[in-house]
Amino acid sequence: MFHTKDGWCFERVVDGGVHIIKKYDARIDAPIVAEVYLNHDEWASVIASVAAGGETAEKFKKAKEFHGRAIGMRAAPLP
């Protein structure tokens, strides 16, 4: 699990989604105060949206390909 500041943690899950948790503070044993699961497409949309210039269909496609590459996922074709 990737830990960033203030108790925010990110973890890739087996299906390619991302589990995000917010702990009360940065301590490893701090209680979880919020959590969310983003599927592969939602996570790719987040990445594309925060890229310079914002999300486009091409950036979304590239984010899906980049994120899926590590586990051999094939990006679904855009509609």
Secondary structure, DSSP 8 states (H G I E B T S, - for coil): -EE-GGGEEEEE-TTS-EEEEEESSS-TT--EEEEEEE-HHHHHHHHHHHSTT---HHHHHHHHHHHHHTTT-------
